[in-house]
């Protein structure tokens, strides 16, 4: 199979990269599972955005502090300064974020008569997160997927697994892949973009889909492609506790941002719920050990019922199915593997150390997150650097044609 570009992965990073590439390029995308089984669909809380210039310093500091100041400053700067452009790109693709109606005087200033509603999550110094109920990832990714399906130059293959890279003269010239039936095929391309997600499938308890096993990392090791911070793995503090094996259901950080609190076995608070994820996770583990329990309790009982039902309808429904009424009782929660901050080293344009090979999304490491990701920076980071990858590929192609 011949293509101009092959993209491994159909999550938010892969899709946004494809949509930002020139439409005269033939693009082949592959998914290891079906098109909806990417972690991008699972993101609940929201997507960060720079609210205004006065917000820049605090947003930058919040991201750096959460990452233990091991972040690449230039990457953080690019992400933050690109955020508003990305949000309007998404709105243009039909993505709907929560908005609030204004009075007549405000409506005159804003022709749409509406403005975005912002929520706050752990380690953020102010509300700066846009959201769509508690399924922001699904809202964004489904709209991008719908747009990609309309493009005649984009072909998607499901249940297709990348098994190798095609390397010629120290440059990537495509991939080798296997279908569900085991049929092997070569997809030759001028450029390859790895957007294959995280490593949750390697863990017993994870919020990730089990088929996300870090395939791109293994191939990078094989060919000496530069990797970075493979030990930087984030555990989310609050997933719904269950004795059943399998993927853990995430209880969004924005729940705590809106006022939910953590209790020990005696219903006493033991931590500031809005500290960075690694700090809250460590506190929960310490409390579990002290109490001799395998979970702690999260309470939303004191919160306004209308807020719970409007902002977190899907979390409410899922917990109800598991036998818990969020409006009336605590729910058991436990930390689980959630996000991979390390990965394939890339520069500001998402280029890897190998020619013609790019990496975007969770499988890449551009240094934005440092040693610990700030809540709701993942969707933004993926989109910003996926668009930059597309821009760089288009630029290189023009240079080659001159």
C-alpha beads as a LAMMPS data file, in Angstrom:
LAMMPS data file: protein, C-alpha beads

402 atoms
401 bonds

1 atom types
1 bond types

-500.0 500.0 xlo xhi
-500.0 500.0 ylo yhi
-500.0 500.0 zlo zhi

Masses

1 110.0

Atoms # bond

1 1 1 0.000 0.000 0.000
2 1 1 1.320 3.427 -0.947
3 1 1 0.500 6.711 0.786
4 1 1 1.978 10.148 1.347
5 1 1 1.553 9.819 5.105
6 1 1 0.709 6.936 7.416
7 1 1 -0.633 7.742 10.895
8 1 1 -0.607 5.026 13.547
9 1 1 -3.538 5.715 15.863
10 1 1 -6.959 7.321 15.538
11 1 1 -7.171 9.222 18.825
12 1 1 -7.307 12.978 19.145
13 1 1 -3.629 13.483 18.182
14 1 1 -3.739 11.315 15.068
15 1 1 -7.045 12.756 13.879
16 1 1 -6.069 16.392 14.417
17 1 1 -2.769 15.837 12.619
18 1 1 -4.624 14.332 9.646
19 1 1 -7.153 17.175 9.528
20 1 1 -4.380 19.781 9.500
21 1 1 -2.505 18.187 6.589
22 1 1 -3.100 19.396 3.007
23 1 1 -6.065 17.646 1.421
24 1 1 -4.081 16.729 -1.688
25 1 1 -2.042 14.259 0.374
26 1 1 -3.081 10.617 0.586
27 1 1 -3.295 9.701 4.276
28 1 1 -3.656 6.183 5.664
29 1 1 -4.624 5.809 9.340
30 1 1 -4.649 2.553 11.279
31 1 1 -6.266 1.643 14.589
32 1 1 -5.331 -1.370 16.705
33 1 1 -8.985 -1.687 17.737
34 1 1 -12.165 0.030 16.529
35 1 1 -12.192 3.770 15.898
36 1 1 -13.818 4.624 19.225
37 1 1 -11.452 2.636 21.454
38 1 1 -8.847 5.315 22.043
39 1 1 -8.108 6.877 25.416
40 1 1 -9.016 10.252 23.910
41 1 1 -12.664 9.169 24.094
42 1 1 -12.285 8.506 27.836
43 1 1 -11.065 11.966 28.887
44 1 1 -13.654 13.368 31.276
45 1 1 -12.536 16.603 32.912
46 1 1 -11.823 18.993 30.064
47 1 1 -9.196 20.908 28.139
48 1 1 -7.096 23.795 29.452
49 1 1 -6.941 27.172 27.756
50 1 1 -5.156 30.446 28.427
51 1 1 -8.012 32.713 29.494
52 1 1 -6.166 35.982 28.882
53 1 1 -2.659 37.424 28.964
54 1 1 -2.931 37.995 32.712
55 1 1 -3.392 34.240 33.121
56 1 1 -0.135 33.339 31.335
57 1 1 2.270 33.499 34.283
58 1 1 0.053 31.505 36.631
59 1 1 -0.783 28.882 33.969
60 1 1 2.918 28.505 33.158
61 1 1 3.825 28.218 36.849
62 1 1 1.014 25.729 37.551
63 1 1 2.245 23.474 34.727
64 1 1 5.887 23.723 35.805
65 1 1 5.137 23.171 39.491
66 1 1 2.984 20.105 38.805
67 1 1 5.813 18.738 36.622
68 1 1 8.368 19.254 39.413
69 1 1 10.098 21.841 37.200
70 1 1 11.426 19.093 34.920
71 1 1 9.324 20.402 32.029
72 1 1 10.866 21.826 28.860
73 1 1 10.021 25.505 29.240
74 1 1 9.901 26.211 25.517
75 1 1 7.344 23.396 25.013
76 1 1 5.159 24.682 27.843
77 1 1 5.277 28.171 26.323
78 1 1 4.263 26.898 22.879
79 1 1 1.371 24.892 24.306
80 1 1 -0.042 27.743 26.380
81 1 1 0.291 30.400 23.669
82 1 1 -1.324 28.082 21.088
83 1 1 -4.269 27.122 23.301
84 1 1 -6.826 29.735 22.237
85 1 1 -6.186 29.045 18.547
86 1 1 -6.740 25.332 19.176
87 1 1 -10.022 25.922 21.007
88 1 1 -11.392 27.963 18.121
89 1 1 -10.233 25.261 15.702
90 1 1 -12.297 22.768 17.711
91 1 1 -15.328 25.048 17.801
92 1 1 -15.011 25.311 14.028
93 1 1 -15.209 21.519 13.816
94 1 1 -18.443 21.573 15.795
95 1 1 -17.129 20.862 19.291
96 1 1 -19.491 22.206 21.949
97 1 1 -18.190 23.485 25.283
98 1 1 -20.303 24.546 28.243
99 1 1 -21.405 28.168 27.879
100 1 1 -23.382 30.583 29.986
101 1 1 -25.993 33.103 28.899
102 1 1 -25.419 36.790 29.660
103 1 1 -27.740 39.643 30.374
104 1 1 -28.628 42.070 27.608
105 1 1 -25.738 44.452 28.350
106 1 1 -23.224 41.612 28.166
107 1 1 -24.890 40.199 25.069
108 1 1 -24.269 43.494 23.298
109 1 1 -20.526 43.061 23.901
110 1 1 -20.665 39.438 22.813
111 1 1 -22.794 38.991 19.653
112 1 1 -23.343 35.326 20.465
113 1 1 -24.811 36.296 23.825
114 1 1 -22.766 33.537 25.469
115 1 1 -19.315 32.924 26.918
116 1 1 -17.406 29.839 27.985
117 1 1 -17.805 28.363 31.446
118 1 1 -14.512 27.452 33.121
119 1 1 -13.967 24.840 35.806
120 1 1 -10.963 24.229 38.043
121 1 1 -9.008 21.060 38.783
122 1 1 -6.198 20.036 41.094
123 1 1 -3.011 22.174 41.099
124 1 1 -4.631 24.929 39.007
125 1 1 -4.520 28.351 40.647
126 1 1 -7.732 29.437 38.898
127 1 1 -10.530 27.993 36.721
128 1 1 -9.247 27.696 33.125
129 1 1 -10.681 24.389 31.921
130 1 1 -13.346 24.136 29.235
131 1 1 -15.608 21.107 29.349
132 1 1 -18.597 19.312 27.879
133 1 1 -20.476 17.683 30.757
134 1 1 -18.083 14.967 31.995
135 1 1 -17.296 13.548 28.541
136 1 1 -15.093 16.268 27.031
137 1 1 -12.791 13.745 25.374
138 1 1 -15.700 11.998 23.668
139 1 1 -17.132 15.330 22.484
140 1 1 -13.824 16.447 20.959
141 1 1 -12.690 13.130 19.514
142 1 1 -16.061 12.151 18.036
143 1 1 -16.345 15.500 16.231
144 1 1 -12.792 15.188 14.847
145 1 1 -13.474 11.596 13.779
146 1 1 -16.638 12.705 12.002
147 1 1 -14.687 15.374 10.113
148 1 1 -11.922 12.920 9.176
149 1 1 -14.431 10.439 7.770
150 1 1 -15.644 13.138 5.361
151 1 1 -12.181 13.693 3.887
152 1 1 -11.690 11.769 0.645
153 1 1 -7.921 11.752 1.123
154 1 1 -8.091 9.932 4.488
155 1 1 -8.459 6.142 4.610
156 1 1 -8.856 4.322 7.930
157 1 1 -8.137 0.669 8.705
158 1 1 -9.414 -0.824 11.976
159 1 1 -8.107 -3.846 13.898
160 1 1 -4.746 -3.292 12.276
161 1 1 -1.588 -3.456 14.400
162 1 1 1.765 -1.891 13.594
163 1 1 4.405 -4.639 13.802
164 1 1 7.495 -2.892 12.420
165 1 1 8.890 0.248 10.847
166 1 1 10.222 0.371 7.301
167 1 1 13.694 1.908 7.481
168 1 1 15.804 2.901 4.476
169 1 1 19.019 4.928 4.705
170 1 1 18.312 5.829 8.342
171 1 1 14.928 7.321 7.457
172 1 1 11.432 5.961 8.103
173 1 1 9.573 5.032 4.936
174 1 1 6.378 3.626 6.427
175 1 1 5.319 0.682 8.553
176 1 1 4.578 -3.012 8.478
177 1 1 1.201 -3.961 9.926
178 1 1 -0.960 -7.005 10.619
179 1 1 -4.729 -7.317 10.278
180 1 1 -6.934 -9.146 12.794
181 1 1 -6.695 -12.260 10.616
182 1 1 -2.897 -12.108 10.768
183 1 1 -2.423 -10.895 7.208
184 1 1 0.801 -8.880 6.912
185 1 1 1.008 -5.741 4.796
186 1 1 3.472 -2.956 4.122
187 1 1 2.253 0.626 4.098
188 1 1 4.926 2.697 2.405
189 1 1 4.813 6.448 2.975
190 1 1 6.947 9.556 2.663
191 1 1 6.206 10.410 6.305
192 1 1 5.110 8.366 9.312
193 1 1 3.324 9.739 12.383
194 1 1 3.179 7.633 15.545
195 1 1 0.051 8.483 17.556
196 1 1 -0.461 5.126 19.226
197 1 1 -1.241 6.224 22.789
198 1 1 -0.016 5.165 26.200
199 1 1 1.106 2.076 28.084
200 1 1 -1.863 1.268 30.338
201 1 1 -2.247 -2.213 28.883
202 1 1 0.962 -3.168 30.678
203 1 1 -0.633 -2.555 34.097
204 1 1 -3.066 -4.630 36.102
205 1 1 -5.058 -1.560 37.170
206 1 1 -5.292 1.266 34.661
207 1 1 -7.807 3.772 33.286
208 1 1 -6.481 2.997 29.774
209 1 1 -7.789 0.575 27.177
210 1 1 -5.927 -2.767 27.510
211 1 1 -4.717 -2.815 23.889
212 1 1 -2.529 0.272 24.495
213 1 1 0.771 -1.444 25.226
214 1 1 3.456 0.952 24.004
215 1 1 4.095 -0.690 20.619
216 1 1 5.822 2.415 19.259
217 1 1 8.247 2.409 22.187
218 1 1 9.365 -1.141 21.490
219 1 1 10.054 -0.351 17.835
220 1 1 11.902 2.818 18.829
221 1 1 14.173 0.747 21.057
222 1 1 14.750 -1.669 18.183
223 1 1 15.960 1.081 15.833
224 1 1 17.774 3.277 18.328
225 1 1 15.238 6.110 18.133
226 1 1 15.711 8.442 21.082
227 1 1 13.435 7.834 24.080
228 1 1 13.026 9.973 27.181
229 1 1 11.776 9.578 30.778
230 1 1 10.340 6.074 30.475
231 1 1 9.907 5.994 34.263
232 1 1 7.558 9.011 34.342
233 1 1 4.199 7.323 34.827
234 1 1 1.236 9.102 36.417
235 1 1 -1.330 7.447 38.643
236 1 1 -4.729 9.113 38.888
237 1 1 -5.790 9.493 42.531
238 1 1 -9.467 8.683 42.077
239 1 1 -10.857 5.747 40.129
240 1 1 -13.929 3.824 41.216
241 1 1 -12.812 0.891 43.359
242 1 1 -13.833 -2.565 42.203
243 1 1 -12.694 -6.081 43.007
244 1 1 -13.203 -7.026 39.365
245 1 1 -10.128 -7.041 37.080
246 1 1 -10.009 -4.766 34.056
247 1 1 -10.006 -1.077 33.154
248 1 1 -10.809 1.253 36.033
249 1 1 -13.573 3.865 35.744
250 1 1 -12.164 7.354 36.216
251 1 1 -13.710 9.806 38.653
252 1 1 -12.679 13.086 37.070
253 1 1 -10.417 15.535 38.857
254 1 1 -12.987 18.226 38.146
255 1 1 -15.257 16.513 40.692
256 1 1 -12.760 17.549 43.364
257 1 1 -12.354 20.896 41.634
258 1 1 -16.063 21.487 42.189
259 1 1 -15.832 20.587 45.885
260 1 1 -15.746 16.801 46.399
261 1 1 -13.628 15.705 49.397
262 1 1 -11.639 12.610 50.344
263 1 1 -12.275 10.710 53.580
264 1 1 -10.461 7.955 55.447
265 1 1 -12.291 4.938 56.896
266 1 1 -13.572 7.087 59.785
267 1 1 -14.942 9.747 57.400
268 1 1 -12.221 12.259 58.269
269 1 1 -10.486 14.377 55.596
270 1 1 -6.777 13.647 55.315
271 1 1 -5.468 15.675 52.320
272 1 1 -5.988 18.874 50.341
273 1 1 -7.891 17.438 47.374
274 1 1 -6.580 20.108 44.960
275 1 1 -2.881 19.303 45.281
276 1 1 -1.086 17.816 42.227
277 1 1 -2.068 14.274 41.264
278 1 1 1.110 12.573 42.449
279 1 1 0.824 14.230 45.859
280 1 1 -2.831 13.234 46.316
281 1 1 -2.078 9.707 45.098
282 1 1 0.765 9.347 47.630
283 1 1 -1.508 10.626 50.413
284 1 1 -4.224 8.116 49.512
285 1 1 -1.779 5.226 49.458
286 1 1 -0.367 6.272 52.814
287 1 1 -3.872 6.515 54.295
288 1 1 -4.877 3.116 52.910
289 1 1 -1.800 1.572 54.518
290 1 1 -2.538 3.327 57.805
291 1 1 -6.209 2.255 57.775
292 1 1 -5.512 -1.258 56.492
293 1 1 -7.969 -0.735 53.617
294 1 1 -7.812 -1.134 49.840
295 1 1 -9.607 2.143 49.082
296 1 1 -10.596 5.524 50.562
297 1 1 -13.888 7.402 50.250
298 1 1 -14.861 10.300 47.976
299 1 1 -17.847 12.400 49.019
300 1 1 -20.029 14.684 46.908
301 1 1 -22.945 14.505 49.344
302 1 1 -22.599 18.150 50.394
303 1 1 -22.568 19.426 46.792
304 1 1 -25.624 20.842 45.061
305 1 1 -27.508 18.010 43.356
306 1 1 -28.130 20.118 40.257
307 1 1 -24.379 20.678 39.781
308 1 1 -23.733 16.949 40.022
309 1 1 -26.459 16.035 37.528
310 1 1 -25.568 18.789 35.040
311 1 1 -21.754 18.700 35.174
312 1 1 -21.206 14.987 35.915
313 1 1 -24.196 13.093 34.460
314 1 1 -22.202 10.141 33.120
315 1 1 -20.164 9.688 36.292
316 1 1 -23.442 9.839 38.250
317 1 1 -25.099 7.244 36.006
318 1 1 -22.116 4.871 36.069
319 1 1 -21.845 5.021 39.857
320 1 1 -25.600 4.426 40.114
321 1 1 -25.168 1.306 37.982
322 1 1 -22.492 0.154 40.437
323 1 1 -24.863 0.716 43.356
324 1 1 -23.756 4.167 44.564
325 1 1 -25.843 7.347 44.601
326 1 1 -23.368 10.246 44.465
327 1 1 -25.912 12.674 45.839
328 1 1 -26.511 10.638 48.989
329 1 1 -23.415 8.600 49.830
330 1 1 -19.641 8.306 49.525
331 1 1 -18.047 6.152 46.837
332 1 1 -14.900 4.016 47.236
333 1 1 -11.926 5.232 45.174
334 1 1 -8.374 4.035 44.585
335 1 1 -5.404 5.283 42.495
336 1 1 -4.734 3.604 39.127
337 1 1 -2.201 4.001 36.315
338 1 1 -3.446 6.807 34.128
339 1 1 -0.926 8.645 31.954
340 1 1 2.575 8.303 30.529
341 1 1 4.636 11.514 30.580
342 1 1 7.698 9.913 28.978
343 1 1 7.959 8.380 25.526
344 1 1 9.580 8.978 22.152
345 1 1 11.645 12.158 22.301
346 1 1 10.425 14.849 19.902
347 1 1 11.286 18.474 19.203
348 1 1 8.866 21.411 19.082
349 1 1 7.558 20.219 15.707
350 1 1 7.041 16.638 16.969
351 1 1 9.951 15.279 14.939
352 1 1 11.718 12.260 16.391
353 1 1 15.453 11.602 16.158
354 1 1 14.826 9.643 12.938
355 1 1 14.230 11.389 9.622
356 1 1 10.644 11.457 8.320
357 1 1 9.300 10.013 11.562
358 1 1 7.026 12.047 13.853
359 1 1 5.350 11.197 17.161
360 1 1 2.363 12.955 18.748
361 1 1 0.090 12.462 21.729
362 1 1 0.830 10.246 24.716
363 1 1 3.418 8.094 22.943
364 1 1 5.619 11.170 22.425
365 1 1 7.646 13.194 24.919
366 1 1 7.991 16.881 24.089
367 1 1 8.638 17.758 27.726
368 1 1 5.431 19.711 28.383
369 1 1 4.403 17.594 31.358
370 1 1 7.744 17.186 33.094
371 1 1 7.610 14.486 35.778
372 1 1 3.862 14.841 36.448
373 1 1 1.077 16.071 34.160
374 1 1 -1.117 18.974 35.216
375 1 1 -4.808 18.055 34.995
376 1 1 -6.476 18.639 31.595
377 1 1 -3.241 19.525 29.787
378 1 1 -3.207 16.223 27.880
379 1 1 -5.866 16.980 25.259
380 1 1 -4.410 20.438 24.667
381 1 1 -0.827 19.208 24.399
382 1 1 -1.848 16.464 21.953
383 1 1 -3.725 18.894 19.723
384 1 1 -1.081 21.649 19.749
385 1 1 1.807 19.387 18.804
386 1 1 -0.219 17.299 16.347
387 1 1 -0.994 20.494 14.448
388 1 1 2.678 21.484 14.550
389 1 1 3.638 18.066 13.144
390 1 1 1.203 18.566 10.272
391 1 1 2.597 22.039 9.629
392 1 1 6.177 20.777 9.558
393 1 1 5.335 17.919 7.170
394 1 1 3.553 20.331 4.823
395 1 1 6.507 22.729 4.995
396 1 1 9.064 19.988 4.272
397 1 1 7.010 18.783 1.330
398 1 1 6.945 22.259 -0.186
399 1 1 10.709 22.575 0.288
400 1 1 11.250 19.251 -1.482
401 1 1 9.142 20.354 -4.459
402 1 1 11.159 23.546 -5.013

Bonds

1 1 1 2
2 1 2 3
3 1 3 4
4 1 4 5
5 1 5 6
6 1 6 7
7 1 7 8
8 1 8 9
9 1 9 10
10 1 10 11
11 1 11 12
12 1 12 13
13 1 13 14
14 1 14 15
15 1 15 16
16 1 16 17
17 1 17 18
18 1 18 19
19 1 19 20
20 1 20 21
21 1 21 22
22 1 22 23
23 1 23 24
24 1 24 25
25 1 25 26
26 1 26 27
27 1 27 28
28 1 28 29
29 1 29 30
30 1 30 31
31 1 31 32
32 1 32 33
33 1 33 34
34 1 34 35
35 1 35 36
36 1 36 37
37 1 37 38
38 1 38 39
39 1 39 40
40 1 40 41
41 1 41 42
42 1 42 43
43 1 43 44
44 1 44 45
45 1 45 46
46 1 46 47
47 1 47 48
48 1 48 49
49 1 49 50
50 1 50 51
51 1 51 52
52 1 52 53
53 1 53 54
54 1 54 55
55 1 55 56
56 1 56 57
57 1 57 58
58 1 58 59
59 1 59 60
60 1 60 61
61 1 61 62
62 1 62 63
63 1 63 64
64 1 64 65
65 1 65 66
66 1 66 67
67 1 67 68
68 1 68 69
69 1 69 70
70 1 70 71
71 1 71 72
72 1 72 73
73 1 73 74
74 1 74 75
75 1 75 76
76 1 76 77
77 1 77 78
78 1 78 79
79 1 79 80
80 1 80 81
81 1 81 82
82 1 82 83
83 1 83 84
84 1 84 85
85 1 85 86
86 1 86 87
87 1 87 88
88 1 88 89
89 1 89 90
90 1 90 91
91 1 91 92
92 1 92 93
93 1 93 94
94 1 94 95
95 1 95 96
96 1 96 97
97 1 97 98
98 1 98 99
99 1 99 100
100 1 100 101
101 1 101 102
102 1 102 103
103 1 103 104
104 1 104 105
105 1 105 106
106 1 106 107
107 1 107 108
108 1 108 109
109 1 109 110
110 1 110 111
111 1 111 112
112 1 112 113
113 1 113 114
114 1 114 115
115 1 115 116
116 1 116 117
117 1 117 118
118 1 118 119
119 1 119 120
120 1 120 121
121 1 121 122
122 1 122 123
123 1 123 124
124 1 124 125
125 1 125 126
126 1 126 127
127 1 127 128
128 1 128 129
129 1 129 130
130 1 130 131
131 1 131 132
132 1 132 133
133 1 133 134
134 1 134 135
135 1 135 136
136 1 136 137
137 1 137 138
138 1 138 139
139 1 139 140
140 1 140 141
141 1 141 142
142 1 142 143
143 1 143 144
144 1 144 145
145 1 145 146
146 1 146 147
147 1 147 148
148 1 148 149
149 1 149 150
150 1 150 151
151 1 151 152
152 1 152 153
153 1 153 154
154 1 154 155
155 1 155 156
156 1 156 157
157 1 157 158
158 1 158 159
159 1 159 160
160 1 160 161
161 1 161 162
162 1 162 163
163 1 163 164
164 1 164 165
165 1 165 166
166 1 166 167
167 1 167 168
168 1 168 169
169 1 169 170
170 1 170 171
171 1 171 172
172 1 172 173
173 1 173 174
174 1 174 175
175 1 175 176
176 1 176 177
177 1 177 178
178 1 178 179
179 1 179 180
180 1 180 181
181 1 181 182
182 1 182 183
183 1 183 184
184 1 184 185
185 1 185 186
186 1 186 187
187 1 187 188
188 1 188 189
189 1 189 190
190 1 190 191
191 1 191 192
192 1 192 193
193 1 193 194
194 1 194 195
195 1 195 196
196 1 196 197
197 1 197 198
198 1 198 199
199 1 199 200
200 1 200 201
201 1 201 202
202 1 202 203
203 1 203 204
204 1 204 205
205 1 205 206
206 1 206 207
207 1 207 208
208 1 208 209
209 1 209 210
210 1 210 211
211 1 211 212
212 1 212 213
213 1 213 214
214 1 214 215
215 1 215 216
216 1 216 217
217 1 217 218
218 1 218 219
219 1 219 220
220 1 220 221
221 1 221 222
222 1 222 223
223 1 223 224
224 1 224 225
225 1 225 226
226 1 226 227
227 1 227 228
228 1 228 229
229 1 229 230
230 1 230 231
231 1 231 232
232 1 232 233
233 1 233 234
234 1 234 235
235 1 235 236
236 1 236 237
237 1 237 238
238 1 238 239
239 1 239 240
240 1 240 241
241 1 241 242
242 1 242 243
243 1 243 244
244 1 244 245
245 1 245 246
246 1 246 247
247 1 247 248
248 1 248 249
249 1 249 250
250 1 250 251
251 1 251 252
252 1 252 253
253 1 253 254
254 1 254 255
255 1 255 256
256 1 256 257
257 1 257 258
258 1 258 259
259 1 259 260
260 1 260 261
261 1 261 262
262 1 262 263
263 1 263 264
264 1 264 265
265 1 265 266
266 1 266 267
267 1 267 268
268 1 268 269
269 1 269 270
270 1 270 271
271 1 271 272
272 1 272 273
273 1 273 274
274 1 274 275
275 1 275 276
276 1 276 277
277 1 277 278
278 1 278 279
279 1 279 280
280 1 280 281
281 1 281 282
282 1 282 283
283 1 283 284
284 1 284 285
285 1 285 286
286 1 286 287
287 1 287 288
288 1 288 289
289 1 289 290
290 1 290 291
291 1 291 292
292 1 292 293
293 1 293 294
294 1 294 295
295 1 295 296
296 1 296 297
297 1 297 298
298 1 298 299
299 1 299 300
300 1 300 301
301 1 301 302
302 1 302 303
303 1 303 304
304 1 304 305
305 1 305 306
306 1 306 307
307 1 307 308
308 1 308 309
309 1 309 310
310 1 310 311
311 1 311 312
312 1 312 313
313 1 313 314
314 1 314 315
315 1 315 316
316 1 316 317
317 1 317 318
318 1 318 319
319 1 319 320
320 1 320 321
321 1 321 322
322 1 322 323
323 1 323 324
324 1 324 325
325 1 325 326
326 1 326 327
327 1 327 328
328 1 328 329
329 1 329 330
330 1 330 331
331 1 331 332
332 1 332 333
333 1 333 334
334 1 334 335
335 1 335 336
336 1 336 337
337 1 337 338
338 1 338 339
339 1 339 340
340 1 340 341
341 1 341 342
342 1 342 343
343 1 343 344
344 1 344 345
345 1 345 346
346 1 346 347
347 1 347 348
348 1 348 349
349 1 349 350
350 1 350 351
351 1 351 352
352 1 352 353
353 1 353 354
354 1 354 355
355 1 355 356
356 1 356 357
357 1 357 358
358 1 358 359
359 1 359 360
360 1 360 361
361 1 361 362
362 1 362 363
363 1 363 364
364 1 364 365
365 1 365 366
366 1 366 367
367 1 367 368
368 1 368 369
369 1 369 370
370 1 370 371
371 1 371 372
372 1 372 373
373 1 373 374
374 1 374 375
375 1 375 376
376 1 376 377
377 1 377 378
378 1 378 379
379 1 379 380
380 1 380 381
381 1 381 382
382 1 382 383
383 1 383 384
384 1 384 385
385 1 385 386
386 1 386 387
387 1 387 388
388 1 388 389
389 1 389 390
390 1 390 391
391 1 391 392
392 1 392 393
393 1 393 394
394 1 394 395
395 1 395 396
396 1 396 397
397 1 397 398
398 1 398 399
399 1 399 400
400 1 400 401
401 1 401 402
